[in-house]
Amino acid sequence: ALLWGMIAEWLATILLFMKGCSILDRRWRCPVGEIDLIVKEGETILFVEVKARPTREKALEAILPKQRGRIENAASVW
């Protein structure tokens, strides 16, 4: 599962780069949480959580409120 997650992050990085995004950081960590990818699209900073799931719906279901809070807190620190 860990290997598949790392492959999914790598693929997401390549896809976002090919779409013209600048990759600012990967697997960024701080005391309050972790962000898989931090990218810039135009003037917008995107905080990306990568989930390797068979469907978008399953990926969204995999982000529980507690995890979402950690991501939001980490984004505030960044």
CORGI-V74926 format. One record per residue. N is the residue number from 1. RES is the residue in three letters. NEAR is the number of other ideal C-beta (glycine too) atoms within 10 Angstrom. D_CENTER is the distance of its C-alpha to the mean C-alpha in Angstrom with 2 decimals. Layout:
n=N res=RES near=NEAR d_center=D_CENTER
n=N res=RES near=NEAR d_center=D_CENTER
This chain:
n=1 res=ALA near=6 d_center=16.57
n=2 res=LEU near=6 d_center=14.92
n=3 res=LEU near=8 d_center=15.87
n=4 res=TRP near=9 d_center=14.57
n=5 res=GLY near=13 d_center=11.06
n=6 res=MET near=13 d_center=11.36
n=7 res=ILE near=12 d_center=12.88
n=8 res=ALA near=16 d_center=10.24
n=9 res=GLU near=19 d_center=7.64
n=10 res=TRP near=12 d_center=10.75
n=11 res=LEU near=12 d_center=11.64
n=12 res=ALA near=19 d_center=8.56
n=13 res=THR near=18 d_center=9.24
n=14 res=ILE near=11 d_center=12.84
n=15 res=LEU near=10 d_center=12.62
n=16 res=LEU near=18 d_center=11.01
n=17 res=PHE near=12 d_center=13.59
n=18 res=MET near=8 d_center=16.28
n=19 res=LYS near=9 d_center=15.68
n=20 res=GLY near=10 d_center=16.51
n=21 res=CYS near=18 d_center=13.40
n=22 res=SER near=12 d_center=13.75
n=23 res=ILE near=14 d_center=11.21
n=24 res=LEU near=14 d_center=11.70
n=25 res=ASP near=13 d_center=9.94
n=26 res=ARG near=16 d_center=8.12
n=27 res=ARG near=12 d_center=7.92
n=28 res=TRP near=17 d_center=9.40
n=29 res=ARG near=10 d_center=11.63
n=30 res=CYS near=14 d_center=14.35
n=31 res=PRO near=7 d_center=16.90
n=32 res=VAL near=14 d_center=15.28
n=33 res=GLY near=19 d_center=11.79
n=34 res=GLU near=13 d_center=8.75
n=35 res=ILE near=23 d_center=5.41
n=36 res=ASP near=19 d_center=3.61
n=37 res=LEU near=20 d_center=4.19
n=38 res=ILE near=19 d_center=6.84
n=39 res=VAL near=21 d_center=9.05
n=40 res=LYS near=14 d_center=12.42
n=41 res=GLU near=12 d_center=14.01
n=42 res=GLY near=8 d_center=17.63
n=43 res=GLU near=5 d_center=17.99
n=44 res=THR near=8 d_center=14.77
n=45 res=ILE near=13 d_center=11.81
n=46 res=LEU near=14 d_center=8.49
n=47 res=PHE near=18 d_center=5.72
n=48 res=VAL near=17 d_center=2.72
n=49 res=GLU near=18 d_center=2.57
n=50 res=VAL near=20 d_center=4.53
n=51 res=LYS near=16 d_center=8.10
n=52 res=ALA near=17 d_center=11.14
n=53 res=ARG near=13 d_center=13.73
n=54 res=PRO near=7 d_center=16.81
n=55 res=THR near=8 d_center=16.26
n=56 res=ARG near=9 d_center=13.97
n=57 res=GLU near=9 d_center=16.08
n=58 res=LYS near=11 d_center=15.60
n=59 res=ALA near=15 d_center=11.79
n=60 res=LEU near=11 d_center=12.30
n=61 res=GLU near=11 d_center=15.02
n=62 res=ALA near=12 d_center=13.00
n=63 res=ILE near=12 d_center=11.21
n=64 res=LEU near=9 d_center=14.32
n=65 res=PRO near=7 d_center=15.49
n=66 res=LYS near=7 d_center=15.54
n=67 res=GLN near=13 d_center=11.88
n=68 res=ARG near=12 d_center=11.13
n=69 res=GLY near=12 d_center=13.63
n=70 res=ARG near=17 d_center=12.19
n=71 res=ILE near=18 d_center=8.85
n=72 res=GLU near=13 d_center=11.36
n=73 res=ASN near=14 d_center=13.66
n=74 res=ALA near=19 d_center=11.46
n=75 res=ALA near=17 d_center=10.65
n=76 res=SER near=11 d_center=14.45
n=77 res=VAL near=11 d_center=15.25
n=78 res=TRP near=14 d_center=13.37
